Amino acid sequence: MRNLARAATVLLGSSMVVAVAAGPAAAAEIPTGARSLESVNLTGRYIRHSDYLGSVAAVTSSSTAQLKSDATFTVTPGLAGGAGCVSFQAANGMWLRHRDFRVRLETNAGTATFLADATFCVRDGSVSGSVRLESSNYPGRFLRHRDNQLWVDPSTTNPGTFAADSSFRVTTPWVAGRRSPVIKGLYGDPNIAYLNGRYYIYPTTDGYAGWSGTRFKAFSSTDLVNWTDHGTVLDLATQVDWSSGRAWAPTVAYRNGRYYLYFCGDTNIGVATSTSPAGPFTDALGRPLIAAGFRSGQMIDPAVFTDDDGQSYLYWGNGYAYAVPLNADMISFDPARVTTFGLPNFREAPFVVKRNGVYHMTYSVDDTRSENYHVEYATSTSPLGPWTHRGTILSKNLNLGIKGPGHHSIVQAPGTDTWYVAYHRFAIPAGDGTNREVTIDPLRFGADGMIMPVVPIL
């Protein structure tokens, strides 16, 4: 990315974050992460929120910590999508949006109107290195300051000063940003995998009441720090005939030159295929692979494990844990071979890895809307059990503001004994069970070969 306003080097496995200040962002571009935005014609005044209303205010090195925080936003890909569009999240978890053209701070309601109101498309500013922010749902209206308040106004108003009033320099943030979330924005249920020379994450698109989203996205990285957004790889609303919503918890597998995306739609499990891990994916069956009501509990939260002999197993379940060997085509199985597991405290999201001949079954406990949502695990000498319970490996840490960590997945760095766990938690600081964010932490094994408790890093 060109002329980053702030570069950050993050070492997974430690709390070290090294930030290096640089020049302003290139025209028509705002890097994701923590940023502050300075007015080009009111030098020293920055976009901030006060009493939940957007304004521009003077900020200096001697300003209060609260004022500096109010003038710092996490830039994310636009909540409503769109190339070159972004959204702005404040430290309290709320988002800048316009309502009746006044810019204010509000909690993400997950509605199409809110997502569009909170999305701004980046345009060239009036001076070199500055940007303008055009409303995604009111083209021709730009975020601008008027009497120090923030509005979205048409460019025909005050034409003599409008371009400058709506232009901002992207600067080093007044408050340093966190390492995580690794994917900027609201996502849950991340499936992480190493595919074709890159790490990929496939999450649930979050921020919708009742988890009612329809789209699955993919993100990729070579270093687990800098992530490329590949956009929507499958949309239930337009690409799947048998389901139109509740797009949850995708997982991916590779075999014979094709990638297989197993996904939830309206509490069924489907499978889609692609020749690229970045999609697009196409529904493979025209019907669910596992239909709602196939067994007790909800038919959700698929995960695939492929053993050393090449046999792949599909795991899933909510309330009850299931597994079955997949056929070689990866899109069918023998129902007579479905196994039901007895796992202490099991709620959902089973995920299996193998290390030194031991199978590690990890799974989520409690409800994703609860701050007590957490991950426990068990071991076996077989991919189908029986399983020996080993306790909790990931749980909340209120001292760090971490609530509800779970619905995880695990990846091994290729050619090493280095492992990472991706999981969601309540968005910090004001998230909940439908406003979650994705992070990654090291996963370590003890001298006894068992998984050690995960130490979260902010």
Phi, psi and omega in degrees: 000142189278138170045057180300137179288337180203122178257140180230133174251125184239132176257108175296136180101356172218174180261013183286129172229123180248118181251138180236119179288145178220196181282182180292162179296153177296158179305142176059036180203132173232115177297146176290163182111186182290129181214157167237154184232120183257135176298138180282335183248001171234074186306133180089355177256134186237151172298130177211171174243144178215123185052038176069011175249141180281142180205179167243136185217153178290132177227131178228175180297338180266002178295161180294158178299325180294316180297318178297320178295319180295338181260015178239132180229148170270118179277128179234162169305147184306132181301329180266005181081189180104130180298132177075014182252149186223165171229163187233117180252130179277170182297336180273006176091351180276170187235145171289127176214163176255140175220123190056032176072357172274137181268129184216176181251126180216159175287140180298115180275349179078001179279158178300323180295314180298312183301321179289319180296334183263012182244131182231137182260131190279128179234167176298140176273182185281342177231159183304133177083001179256166182231157169239154186238107182267134178302133181287332183254357173229073180306138182095349174255135184237147172293125181213161175264137178224113186054041178070001174263157180258130178225166163250114186238155175288149184291353179280349180277137180044059187301336181293327183241355189300317183301318179287322179298336183253014181249142184219144172268133177273122187238171170304136184294147176293332177238129182299140179279164177277158173297322183245156011287151181284330172255120184283126182124188185258113180214155177221179172051050187286134169253118180253139181208154175257116187222129172053042175084007180220156169276138177237144170237130174242109183248171163284133174282116191260184178093010180249135176302132180069019181051050190265017180295164181241345191254143169250136179242165176229144177229145179223158184203152172261345187230003181068010180243309182259119188245136176262129178272115180269005177076194182287126179257344176199131179237114182299327185294333185238346188239352182235118186288330189266000180210145180236357184194188184053055180279104188234152156048064177284159173216158187230150175216160181232137175198134172053044174080006179231154178252137184242120179255113177264132190214160176261138173217114181052044178060028163249163173247126177245177177219135178232157184231158178203160173270359180226141176294342178270007178073191002287156178256149181236133179306126188274336190243337187073013179197167177293147168288319176230113185277150173306135181089000179301321175217179179295153181081185179272140178270079184220176171061059178287152171209144181242133172238131177249122185280174183299334180274004178091353178285129178259143179237139176256127177246147177195176171135152171219116186090323175227142181256131183231158172207155177204142172293133175278147172291167184299335179283350177068004182233017178205165178201167178269112181303334181291344183262006178292130179251138174255131181259146166260106182239125181305131173067010186301133172244309186189179171060055175292142180212130186240138168228164180234135178216126178051043176080359180253133176267129181249112178264112180249147186200162184262149185234145180082203185245138183299344176276354182263141175293345180270001173307134185202178185242129172243172179206167181217164181233161178202166172261008179222147178292347180246016178081189007291161189247141175254120184292137183240357176104196185266138177241347180209126181208174186297155174221094186291337176297332178259002182078017184268120180232145173061040181285129180177200188038071191258177166208163188230141178225145176257129174297130188300135177075011183225175170254033178260130185232152177225151176241129173256139181203168174252162174213169171303136175303134182269130008256355193238027181280182178204198186290350174241001175236083188242164179224158187254136176222169181227136176226158174297144174244123186241151177248141179278178180299336179275001179085359180270154178291132177273156176304137181285134177257106183294146177239127176273000000 
